[in-house]
Amino acid sequence: MTRVLVVDDDPMVTRLVRINLELEDFQVEEAWDGNTALRMMRENPPSVLVLDIMMPRMDGWEILRQVREDPRLKDLPVVLLTAKVQDEDMARGWRMGADGYITKPFNPVGLADILREVLSRTLEERRRLREEELDRLRDLMEEEG
């Protein structure tokens, strides 16, 4: 089962996301602050992270930065779900390594499809990188042998 960690300081948003994703057979966990989210991810990484940007104490930008710098979490698919709709915010999200960007208000019914697409795309990218690395290693072995 696909595990999703939803990080948002608004319980109404996390509840809405949870209900819609559980109807689509996702397992949903919630965190309402950055420290809790990072602890949860480091203890048991989810399949995908749905992350709000505007939160008190530690914002989503900082959480995303720490995720991308953590060797265990750096490949975790991250979808930003935020009210920040400015082009520069979206560009920052992509530059920081977000895999998806959804602006609030959003259609909760389509969220599962977006997560499936992001998961499929990131898994395909990982497979491609793994194949490239295997090809490189094979070439090195042939050169040595």
Z-matrix of the N, CA and C atoms (Angstrom, degrees):
N
C 1 1.457
C 2 1.529 1 109.29
N 3 1.305 2 116.77 1 139.88
C 4 1.460 3 122.59 2 -179.29
C 5 1.524 4 109.67 3 -77.72
N 6 1.344 5 115.57 4 122.05
C 7 1.467 6 121.35 5 179.20
C 8 1.519 7 109.91 6 -96.33
N 9 1.316 8 115.15 7 129.71
C 10 1.458 9 122.21 8 179.97
C 11 1.519 10 108.41 9 -118.56
N 12 1.326 11 116.63 10 130.82
C 13 1.451 12 120.71 11 170.77
C 14 1.516 13 107.29 12 -103.91
N 15 1.333 14 115.90 13 121.16
C 16 1.458 15 122.47 14 179.04
C 17 1.528 16 107.34 15 -104.28
N 18 1.332 17 116.13 16 122.48
C 19 1.464 18 121.48 17 -179.02
C 20 1.517 19 108.08 18 -117.42
N 21 1.320 20 115.16 19 110.27
C 22 1.463 21 121.68 20 179.66
C 23 1.520 22 107.03 21 -158.20
N 24 1.331 23 117.24 22 138.64
C 25 1.464 24 120.28 23 -179.14
C 26 1.530 25 112.36 24 -81.09
N 27 1.312 26 118.31 25 -2.19
C 28 1.465 27 122.68 26 179.20
C 29 1.536 28 109.23 27 -101.58
N 30 1.344 29 117.19 28 108.60
C 31 1.465 30 120.00 29 -177.98
C 32 1.533 31 113.40 30 -60.91
N 33 1.330 32 117.46 31 -27.26
C 34 1.465 33 119.52 32 177.51
C 35 1.533 34 110.76 33 -65.77
N 36 1.319 35 116.65 34 -39.25
C 37 1.468 36 120.90 35 178.94
C 38 1.526 37 109.76 36 -66.89
N 39 1.338 38 116.55 37 -48.35
C 40 1.472 39 118.42 38 -178.42
C 41 1.522 40 110.86 39 -62.86
N 42 1.327 41 116.95 40 -37.33
C 43 1.472 42 120.24 41 178.57
C 44 1.528 43 110.87 42 -65.60
N 45 1.329 44 116.96 43 -43.83
C 46 1.466 45 121.77 44 178.65
C 47 1.535 46 110.79 45 -61.62
N 48 1.331 47 116.22 46 -45.38
C 49 1.460 48 120.56 47 178.88
C 50 1.526 49 110.18 48 -63.75
N 51 1.340 50 116.20 49 -45.65
C 52 1.468 51 120.78 50 -179.04
C 53 1.531 52 111.08 51 -57.51
N 54 1.308 53 116.94 52 -50.88
C 55 1.472 54 121.11 53 -177.13
C 56 1.523 55 110.40 54 -57.90
N 57 1.328 56 116.26 55 -48.29
C 58 1.467 57 119.60 56 -176.63
C 59 1.525 58 112.58 57 -68.82
N 60 1.317 59 118.08 58 -38.58
C 61 1.457 60 119.71 59 179.98
C 62 1.525 61 112.06 60 -73.96
N 63 1.330 62 117.13 61 -36.35
C 64 1.468 63 118.59 62 178.35
C 65 1.527 64 111.06 63 -66.37
N 66 1.322 65 117.52 64 -32.59
C 67 1.467 66 120.46 65 174.43
C 68 1.526 67 111.77 66 -63.39
N 69 1.329 68 116.25 67 -22.65
C 70 1.469 69 122.40 68 179.53
C 71 1.534 70 111.35 69 -101.31
N 72 1.334 71 117.01 70 17.53
C 73 1.469 72 124.00 71 175.60
C 74 1.523 73 115.14 72 69.60
N 75 1.313 74 118.02 73 27.27
C 76 1.457 75 121.70 74 170.19
C 77 1.524 76 108.21 75 -90.44
N 78 1.316 77 116.71 76 148.77
C 79 1.463 78 121.45 77 171.22
C 80 1.526 79 106.03 78 -95.41
N 81 1.326 80 117.17 79 123.96
C 82 1.465 81 121.13 80 -172.40
C 83 1.521 82 110.69 81 -115.44
N 84 1.326 83 115.03 82 131.87
C 85 1.453 84 122.98 83 171.88
C 86 1.522 85 107.09 84 -118.93
N 87 1.324 86 116.21 85 153.31
C 88 1.459 87 120.35 86 -176.23
C 89 1.519 88 111.05 87 -126.35
N 90 1.319 89 115.04 88 146.54
C 91 1.461 90 122.47 89 170.14
C 92 1.523 91 106.72 90 -138.79
N 93 1.317 92 116.27 91 141.71
C 94 1.461 93 120.56 92 -176.50
C 95 1.521 94 112.67 93 -108.14
N 96 1.346 95 117.01 94 2.25
C 97 1.461 96 120.08 95 176.12
C 98 1.527 97 109.26 96 -151.09
N 99 1.326 98 115.30 97 161.89
C 100 1.456 99 121.42 98 -174.27
C 101 1.511 100 114.78 99 -65.03
N 102 1.321 101 117.22 100 -42.97
C 103 1.464 102 119.63 101 -178.61
C 104 1.522 103 111.59 102 -61.90
N 105 1.319 104 116.56 103 -43.71
C 106 1.462 105 120.41 104 178.19
C 107 1.525 106 110.25 105 -63.48
N 108 1.328 107 116.67 106 -43.12
C 109 1.459 108 120.99 107 -179.09
C 110 1.529 109 110.74 108 -61.29
N 111 1.328 110 117.36 109 -46.75
C 112 1.464 111 120.45 110 -179.73
C 113 1.524 112 111.15 111 -63.47
N 114 1.320 113 117.09 112 -41.23
C 115 1.466 114 120.12 113 177.79
C 116 1.521 115 110.51 114 -61.47
N 117 1.337 116 116.62 115 -46.59
C 118 1.465 117 120.56 116 179.97
C 119 1.528 118 111.24 117 -60.61
N 120 1.332 119 116.69 118 -44.09
C 121 1.470 120 120.19 119 -178.31
C 122 1.518 121 111.72 120 -66.25
N 123 1.329 122 116.17 121 -38.06
C 124 1.470 123 119.04 122 -178.89
C 125 1.522 124 111.45 123 -72.03
N 126 1.326 125 117.44 124 -31.67
C 127 1.467 126 120.65 125 177.80
C 128 1.517 127 111.78 126 -74.99
N 129 1.331 128 117.02 127 -39.61
C 130 1.457 129 121.39 128 -176.17
C 131 1.532 130 108.56 129 -154.93
N 132 1.338 131 117.17 130 88.48
C 133 1.469 132 119.89 131 -175.10
C 134 1.535 133 112.32 132 -57.76
N 135 1.330 134 116.84 133 134.91
C 136 1.464 135 120.70 134 176.59
C 137 1.523 136 110.52 135 -77.78
N 138 1.312 137 116.22 136 175.23
C 139 1.464 138 121.45 137 175.14
C 140 1.519 139 111.12 138 -75.65
N 141 1.345 140 115.49 139 -32.73
C 142 1.460 141 121.38 140 -178.11
C 143 1.529 142 108.27 141 -155.16
N 144 1.327 143 115.75 142 149.26
C 145 1.458 144 122.71 143 179.65
C 146 1.520 145 109.16 144 -113.66
N 147 1.337 146 116.95 145 129.09
C 148 1.457 147 122.89 146 172.33
C 149 1.525 148 105.59 147 -108.56
N 150 1.326 149 116.67 148 118.62
C 151 1.458 150 121.48 149 -165.47
C 152 1.516 151 112.98 150 -129.36
N 153 1.343 152 115.25 151 125.79
C 154 1.466 153 120.95 152 171.82
C 155 1.521 154 107.94 153 -80.54
N 156 1.309 155 117.59 154 152.96
C 157 1.461 156 121.26 155 179.38
C 158 1.522 157 111.01 156 -93.55
N 159 1.338 158 117.11 157 -47.10
C 160 1.463 159 120.35 158 -173.57
C 161 1.529 160 110.43 159 -88.56
N 162 1.338 161 114.16 160 98.92
C 163 1.460 162 121.01 161 177.23
C 164 1.522 163 107.81 162 -138.44
N 165 1.336 164 117.16 163 152.93
C 166 1.464 165 119.51 164 178.88
C 167 1.534 166 111.56 165 -71.47
N 168 1.299 167 116.56 166 162.35
C 169 1.468 168 126.52 167 178.08
C 170 1.523 169 113.27 168 63.92
N 171 1.318 170 119.65 169 -65.61
C 172 1.464 171 121.92 170 177.35
C 173 1.523 172 107.73 171 -126.83
N 174 1.336 173 116.22 172 116.12
C 175 1.463 174 118.51 173 -178.01
C 176 1.530 175 111.08 174 -82.44
N 177 1.314 176 115.05 175 171.99
C 178 1.449 177 121.02 176 -178.15
C 179 1.518 178 113.58 177 -63.52
N 180 1.337 179 117.23 178 -29.77
C 181 1.466 180 119.98 179 177.93
C 182 1.530 181 109.80 180 -60.66
N 183 1.334 182 115.94 181 -44.83
C 184 1.463 183 120.42 182 -179.21
C 185 1.526 184 111.16 183 -67.40
N 186 1.322 185 116.74 184 -39.31
C 187 1.468 186 119.97 185 177.37
C 188 1.529 187 109.44 186 -62.18
N 189 1.328 188 116.68 187 -46.61
C 190 1.464 189 120.89 188 179.81
C 191 1.522 190 110.63 189 -61.12
N 192 1.314 191 117.31 190 -42.22
C 193 1.466 192 121.16 191 178.69
C 194 1.528 193 110.32 192 -59.10
N 195 1.336 194 116.44 193 -47.18
C 196 1.459 195 120.15 194 -178.92
C 197 1.526 196 111.94 195 -66.46
N 198 1.326 197 116.90 196 -37.35
C 199 1.467 198 120.39 197 177.13
C 200 1.525 199 109.92 198 -61.50
N 201 1.319 200 117.48 199 -47.15
C 202 1.464 201 121.17 200 -177.28
C 203 1.530 202 112.45 201 -68.59
N 204 1.338 203 117.89 202 -24.21
C 205 1.464 204 121.21 203 178.54
C 206 1.520 205 113.18 204 -89.01
N 207 1.316 206 118.16 205 -13.26
C 208 1.464 207 122.12 206 -178.32
C 209 1.536 208 109.32 207 -85.78
N 210 1.340 209 118.46 208 120.35
C 211 1.469 210 120.33 209 -177.43
C 212 1.532 211 113.94 210 -56.10
N 213 1.329 212 117.87 211 -33.01
C 214 1.465 213 120.57 212 179.79
C 215 1.519 214 112.60 213 -77.20
N 216 1.321 215 117.67 214 -23.50
C 217 1.467 216 121.18 215 -173.32
C 218 1.521 217 113.60 216 -112.32
N 219 1.318 218 118.24 217 -7.69
C 220 1.471 219 120.96 218 -169.72
C 221 1.519 220 114.22 219 -57.98
N 222 1.330 221 118.13 220 -26.64
C 223 1.466 222 120.77 221 179.81
C 224 1.527 223 113.27 222 -97.24
N 225 1.321 224 116.86 223 4.37
C 226 1.464 225 121.39 224 -179.58
C 227 1.530 226 109.83 225 -63.23
N 228 1.337 227 118.00 226 125.66
C 229 1.461 228 119.14 227 175.23
C 230 1.531 229 110.77 228 -64.73
N 231 1.326 230 116.15 229 132.20
C 232 1.463 231 121.65 230 -178.05
C 233 1.524 232 108.60 231 -126.23
N 234 1.334 233 115.19 232 126.59
C 235 1.457 234 121.88 233 175.23
C 236 1.520 235 106.84 234 -114.11
N 237 1.327 236 116.64 235 120.92
C 238 1.453 237 121.17 236 177.08
C 239 1.526 238 108.48 237 -82.66
N 240 1.324 239 116.36 238 130.99
C 241 1.463 240 123.43 239 178.06
C 242 1.521 241 105.79 240 -123.89
N 243 1.327 242 116.75 241 102.80
C 244 1.449 243 118.81 242 -165.69
C 245 1.527 244 113.20 243 -149.18
N 246 1.319 245 114.61 244 159.40
C 247 1.460 246 121.17 245 174.52
C 248 1.525 247 111.29 246 -85.91
N 249 1.319 248 117.83 247 -4.74
C 250 1.469 249 121.64 248 179.36
C 251 1.531 250 108.13 249 -77.42
N 252 1.332 251 114.92 250 105.65
C 253 1.468 252 120.33 251 -172.25
C 254 1.523 253 113.61 252 -110.03
N 255 1.321 254 117.72 253 2.27
C 256 1.465 255 120.61 254 -179.45
C 257 1.528 256 110.36 255 -70.27
N 258 1.307 257 116.38 256 146.37
C 259 1.464 258 121.13 257 179.30
C 260 1.528 259 111.71 258 -55.63
N 261 1.338 260 116.85 259 -40.15
C 262 1.466 261 119.21 260 -178.46
C 263 1.534 262 111.55 261 -65.98
N 264 1.349 263 117.42 262 -31.03
C 265 1.463 264 120.27 263 176.44
C 266 1.522 265 110.51 264 -69.34
N 267 1.327 266 115.68 265 -43.15
C 268 1.462 267 119.51 266 177.87
C 269 1.525 268 110.60 267 -62.39
N 270 1.324 269 116.74 268 -44.86
C 271 1.462 270 120.94 269 179.54
C 272 1.528 271 110.20 270 -61.46
N 273 1.322 272 116.75 271 -41.36
C 274 1.473 273 120.09 272 178.18
C 275 1.522 274 110.42 273 -61.56
N 276 1.327 275 116.50 274 -42.81
C 277 1.466 276 120.22 275 178.31
C 278 1.510 277 112.24 276 -58.77
N 279 1.333 278 117.05 277 -46.28
C 280 1.466 279 120.60 278 178.92
C 281 1.519 280 111.33 279 -64.42
N 282 1.341 281 116.39 280 -42.86
C 283 1.474 282 120.18 281 179.58
C 284 1.522 283 111.69 282 -62.68
N 285 1.322 284 116.98 283 -34.66
C 286 1.463 285 120.77 284 -178.53
C 287 1.524 286 112.43 285 -80.29
N 288 1.329 287 117.11 286 -6.72
C 289 1.454 288 119.31 287 174.67
C 290 1.511 289 115.84 288 106.51
N 291 1.325 290 117.79 289 16.50
C 292 1.465 291 119.57 290 175.22
C 293 1.523 292 109.42 291 -66.33
N 294 1.315 293 116.33 292 146.53
C 295 1.462 294 121.72 293 179.60
C 296 1.521 295 112.00 294 -99.80
N 297 1.324 296 116.76 295 -12.95
C 298 1.452 297 122.51 296 179.16
C 299 1.512 298 109.32 297 -158.55
N 300 1.330 299 116.93 298 156.13
C 301 1.466 300 121.72 299 -178.20
C 302 1.516 301 107.47 300 -142.58
N 303 1.324 302 116.24 301 113.80
C 304 1.466 303 121.96 302 -179.67
C 305 1.519 304 107.63 303 -119.05
N 306 1.336 305 116.18 304 129.78
C 307 1.461 306 119.50 305 -179.17
C 308 1.526 307 110.53 306 -97.34
N 309 1.342 308 114.49 307 144.04
C 310 1.465 309 121.99 308 175.53
C 311 1.518 310 107.45 309 -87.74
N 312 1.319 311 118.17 310 144.47
C 313 1.469 312 126.35 311 -4.92
C 314 1.529 313 110.54 312 -68.89
N 315 1.312 314 115.45 313 152.02
C 316 1.457 315 120.78 314 -175.47
C 317 1.517 316 109.86 315 -131.19
N 318 1.329 317 115.10 316 164.28
C 319 1.461 318 121.10 317 177.51
C 320 1.522 319 107.85 318 -90.06
N 321 1.341 320 118.45 319 105.49
C 322 1.458 321 120.25 320 -176.48
C 323 1.527 322 113.01 321 -64.84
N 324 1.318 323 117.19 322 -24.31
C 325 1.462 324 120.80 323 -178.83
C 326 1.535 325 110.40 324 -67.20
N 327 1.316 326 117.63 325 -36.50
C 328 1.460 327 120.96 326 -178.63
C 329 1.518 328 114.30 327 -84.07
N 330 1.328 329 117.92 328 -5.87
C 331 1.457 330 121.29 329 -176.62
C 332 1.531 331 111.89 330 -60.41
N 333 1.311 332 118.39 331 -42.21
C 334 1.464 333 121.56 332 -179.61
C 335 1.522 334 110.92 333 -60.16
N 336 1.327 335 117.00 334 -40.98
C 337 1.465 336 120.45 335 179.01
C 338 1.524 337 110.91 336 -64.57
N 339 1.321 338 116.46 337 -40.75
C 340 1.462 339 120.43 338 178.90
C 341 1.524 340 109.85 339 -63.43
N 342 1.331 341 117.44 340 -44.21
C 343 1.462 342 120.42 341 179.65
C 344 1.523 343 111.31 342 -63.83
N 345 1.323 344 117.16 343 -41.27
C 346 1.468 345 119.92 344 177.60
C 347 1.526 346 111.14 345 -61.50
N 348 1.331 347 116.12 346 -41.46
C 349 1.467 348 120.22 347 -179.88
C 350 1.521 349 110.42 348 -64.99
N 351 1.327 350 117.61 349 -43.72
C 352 1.465 351 121.68 350 179.24
C 353 1.525 352 109.79 351 -63.83
N 354 1.320 353 117.15 352 -44.50
C 355 1.466 354 120.09 353 179.25
C 356 1.519 355 110.95 354 -62.23
N 357 1.295 356 117.43 355 -42.92
C 358 1.461 357 121.40 356 179.41
C 359 1.521 358 110.65 357 -63.02
N 360 1.326 359 116.40 358 -44.95
C 361 1.456 360 121.58 359 -178.83
C 362 1.528 361 111.22 360 -65.43
N 363 1.330 362 117.82 361 -43.67
C 364 1.455 363 119.89 362 -178.35
C 365 1.522 364 110.98 363 -70.45
N 366 1.326 365 117.69 364 -36.00
C 367 1.459 366 119.96 365 176.50
C 368 1.522 367 110.66 366 -65.58
N 369 1.316 368 116.75 367 -40.69
C 370 1.459 369 121.21 368 178.41
C 371 1.526 370 110.50 369 -63.93
N 372 1.314 371 116.89 370 -41.37
C 373 1.467 372 121.13 371 178.31
C 374 1.530 373 110.21 372 -63.62
N 375 1.327 374 117.47 373 -43.30
C 376 1.461 375 120.21 374 178.23
C 377 1.523 376 111.21 375 -62.17
N 378 1.335 377 117.04 376 -41.88
C 379 1.471 378 120.67 377 177.32
C 380 1.525 379 110.59 378 -60.27
N 381 1.324 380 116.92 379 -44.33
C 382 1.453 381 121.43 380 -179.87
C 383 1.527 382 110.74 381 -61.43
N 384 1.333 383 116.93 382 -45.51
C 385 1.465 384 120.65 383 179.33
C 386 1.523 385 111.26 384 -64.38
N 387 1.324 386 116.59 385 -39.18
C 388 1.465 387 120.75 386 178.54
C 389 1.523 388 110.21 387 -64.28
N 390 1.330 389 117.63 388 -42.51
C 391 1.468 390 121.57 389 178.08
C 392 1.528 391 110.86 390 -63.52
N 393 1.329 392 117.22 391 -41.41
C 394 1.461 393 120.31 392 177.80
C 395 1.523 394 110.73 393 -61.98
N 396 1.318 395 116.60 394 -42.24
C 397 1.467 396 120.49 395 179.13
C 398 1.524 397 110.91 396 -65.90
N 399 1.319 398 117.83 397 -40.44
C 400 1.466 399 120.87 398 177.04
C 401 1.522 400 111.15 399 -63.40
N 402 1.321 401 116.76 400 -42.46
C 403 1.466 402 120.63 401 177.21
C 404 1.529 403 110.96 402 -60.73
N 405 1.324 404 115.90 403 -42.96
C 406 1.467 405 120.69 404 178.78
C 407 1.524 406 110.49 405 -61.61
N 408 1.337 407 116.73 406 -44.03
C 409 1.466 408 120.63 407 179.58
C 410 1.529 409 111.20 408 -65.28
N 411 1.336 410 116.83 409 -39.74
C 412 1.470 411 120.13 410 177.26
C 413 1.527 412 110.75 411 -61.56
N 414 1.327 413 116.15 412 -42.87
C 415 1.458 414 120.19 413 178.57
C 416 1.519 415 110.94 414 -62.07
N 417 1.329 416 117.44 415 -41.63
C 418 1.450 417 120.71 416 178.27
C 419 1.529 418 111.29 417 -63.51
N 420 1.328 419 116.21 418 -41.35
C 421 1.454 420 120.19 419 -179.43
C 422 1.522 421 110.45 420 -65.68
N 423 1.330 422 117.36 421 -39.48
C 424 1.461 423 121.23 422 178.56
C 425 1.523 424 111.21 423 -65.67
N 426 1.335 425 116.83 424 -37.25
C 427 1.463 426 120.70 425 178.40
C 428 1.522 427 111.03 426 -65.32
N 429 1.347 428 115.49 427 -37.67
C 430 1.468 429 120.45 428 -178.55
C 431 1.527 430 111.68 429 -77.82
N 432 1.340 431 116.68 430 -30.45
C 433 1.460 432 121.28 431 -173.10
C 434 1.448 433 112.86 432 -91.79
